[in-house]
Amino acid sequence: MEHAYLGEMTDIVLGQEFLTWMWYKSESQAGRFKADSGEPFALFMEQRVSVTGGEGDAKETTSVSGLLSELREAKIGLAMGKKVSKALVRIEADAEQWTATLKAEDFSLSSFKTPKVETRREEGEDPDSAFLEKMYLMERGLAFLDCVFLEFLALRFSGGWKEEAAAVGRWMAQDA
Amino acid sequence: MGFLSASASFTRYRIIEEIPDTLWPEIADRLRRNAFKDIDHTSDERSFGWVAFDDMLDADWRTAPPQKGEFITMGLRLDTRRVSPAVFKKHLALALADEMARMEQTKGKAYVSRDRKTELKEQTKLRLMARTLPIPAQFDVVWNTTSGVVYLASIQSKLRALFEDMFTMTFDLHLEPMTPYYQALARLGEERASALEDLEPTIFV
């Protein structure tokens, strides 16, 4: 058993609400988002979603996966009051693609895939060029994700959150 | 799996203090002072420390400097010796049987005291450790010196704790994990900290 730390409950609450909202948001606007710079990008949550509800021994998690599925069982879970605890996120911008599994409570990323980097080196090329390109792509993908989180934070701590939460609730009820 | 592999798993941190200018020229020395030490020829259970990003056998940065563009790169190497429980059980049984036989011969009764048993356990463990090769592992670390963000190629909580301690010990800098709470705190400001800590969950349905 790990020790509780400062902000642990907030990590769980905010992280799960964010992933839940992001699913609603990406579906309601067909995945279309805009970065701070104005650059458009697409973000989808698909193929793999886990929803969690309850506390302690009564905690219950449903994980649903499917290539072209609507992840209906996960949505039924949401309608029952569960929230998204983990999801596979796909981001597209400028014909490039990133995918990663994002965990709600600590925002750790697993299986993070960036667009492909050419690792074969041309003669005279900087030995670090593949690394630098990889880091550039990684941070570019993360910046899109952070942008969506900031949009969520702004909403979550504004007067408009109540209305937004009601819209999320309607989306859950309609699909379940 | 490191950052250069097709698929990476990682955790993000942010450095929260102002970084003193004097730190930059000391980076390589500080890494060397906390470099990984090999335990192949000892019976130590584990060893950890920094190695070069591109070469886990280079704990002296002979092959390449830690700087790559705006990034500082390093590997956190962790070697661990593990004796299989089944192997341990067998060798402990052998040691106990030997001891029993010896006691019967010298004292006339086959008896091993509790203290002696504990001692035999320790000895067996040490003997087997010395015969086991440590399992090496390297976790990539990349520090973006422009943004102050540090990436650790692991999501395991024990490794994360080890890395946080090592980083602070090496550079005298503290790391804040970029979890939802800390990101919200950075955005909303310290004065909203208590509101954030008591945040009520939203009921969507």
HADDOCK unambig.tbl for C-alpha pairs under 7 A between the chains (distance, minus, plus):
assign (segid A and resid 7 and name CA) (segid B and resid 181 and name CA) 5.94 0.50 0.50
assign (segid A and resid 7 and name CA) (segid B and resid 197 and name CA) 5.59 0.50 0.50
assign (segid A and resid 10 and name CA) (segid B and resid 181 and name CA) 5.72 0.50 0.50
assign (segid A and resid 10 and name CA) (segid B and resid 196 and name CA) 6.60 0.50 0.50
assign (segid A and resid 10 and name CA) (segid B and resid 197 and name CA) 5.85 0.50 0.50
assign (segid A and resid 10 and name CA) (segid B and resid 199 and name CA) 6.24 0.50 0.50
assign (segid A and resid 11 and name CA) (segid B and resid 179 and name CA) 6.50 0.50 0.50
assign (segid A and resid 11 and name CA) (segid B and resid 180 and name CA) 5.10 0.50 0.50
assign (segid A and resid 11 and name CA) (segid B and resid 181 and name CA) 4.94 0.50 0.50
assign (segid A and resid 13 and name CA) (segid B and resid 201 and name CA) 5.73 0.50 0.50
assign (segid A and resid 14 and name CA) (segid B and resid 180 and name CA) 6.09 0.50 0.50
assign (segid A and resid 15 and name CA) (segid B and resid 180 and name CA) 5.62 0.50 0.50
assign (segid A and resid 79 and name CA) (segid B and resid 205 and name CA) 6.39 0.50 0.50
assign (segid A and resid 81 and name CA) (segid B and resid 205 and name CA) 6.27 0.50 0.50
assign (segid A and resid 106 and name CA) (segid B and resid 179 and name CA) 4.61 0.50 0.50
assign (segid A and resid 106 and name CA) (segid B and resid 180 and name CA) 6.51 0.50 0.50
assign (segid A and resid 107 and name CA) (segid B and resid 179 and name CA) 5.45 0.50 0.50
assign (segid A and resid 107 and name CA) (segid B and resid 180 and name CA) 6.72 0.50 0.50
assign (segid A and resid 108 and name CA) (segid B and resid 10 and name CA) 6.16 0.50 0.50
assign (segid A and resid 108 and name CA) (segid B and resid 11 and name CA) 4.98 0.50 0.50
assign (segid A and resid 108 and name CA) (segid B and resid 155 and name CA) 6.28 0.50 0.50
assign (segid A and resid 109 and name CA) (segid B and resid 9 and name CA) 5.50 0.50 0.50
assign (segid A and resid 109 and name CA) (segid B and resid 10 and name CA) 5.49 0.50 0.50
assign (segid A and resid 109 and name CA) (segid B and resid 11 and name CA) 6.51 0.50 0.50
assign (segid A and resid 110 and name CA) (segid B and resid 8 and name CA) 6.21 0.50 0.50
assign (segid A and resid 110 and name CA) (segid B and resid 9 and name CA) 3.91 0.50 0.50
assign (segid A and resid 110 and name CA) (segid B and resid 10 and name CA) 6.34 0.50 0.50
assign (segid A and resid 111 and name CA) (segid B and resid 7 and name CA) 4.84 0.50 0.50
assign (segid A and resid 111 and name CA) (segid B and resid 8 and name CA) 5.15 0.50 0.50
assign (segid A and resid 111 and name CA) (segid B and resid 9 and name CA) 5.43 0.50 0.50
assign (segid A and resid 112 and name CA) (segid B and resid 7 and name CA) 5.16 0.50 0.50
assign (segid A and resid 112 and name CA) (segid B and resid 8 and name CA) 4.97 0.50 0.50
assign (segid A and resid 112 and name CA) (segid B and resid 9 and name CA) 6.08 0.50 0.50
assign (segid A and resid 113 and name CA) (segid B and resid 6 and name CA) 6.06 0.50 0.50
assign (segid A and resid 113 and name CA) (segid B and resid 7 and name CA) 4.88 0.50 0.50
assign (segid A and resid 113 and name CA) (segid B and resid 8 and name CA) 6.77 0.50 0.50
assign (segid A and resid 128 and name CA) (segid B and resid 68 and name CA) 6.61 0.50 0.50
assign (segid A and resid 131 and name CA) (segid B and resid 4 and name CA) 6.66 0.50 0.50
assign (segid A and resid 134 and name CA) (segid B and resid 4 and name CA) 6.88 0.50 0.50
assign (segid A and resid 153 and name CA) (segid B and resid 184 and name CA) 6.87 0.50 0.50
assign (segid A and resid 165 and name CA) (segid B and resid 204 and name CA) 5.61 0.50 0.50
assign (segid A and resid 166 and name CA) (segid B and resid 204 and name CA) 6.33 0.50 0.50
assign (segid A and resid 168 and name CA) (segid B and resid 204 and name CA) 6.43 0.50 0.50
assign (segid A and resid 169 and name CA) (segid B and resid 204 and name CA) 4.68 0.50 0.50
assign (segid A and resid 169 and name CA) (segid B and resid 205 and name CA) 4.97 0.50 0.50
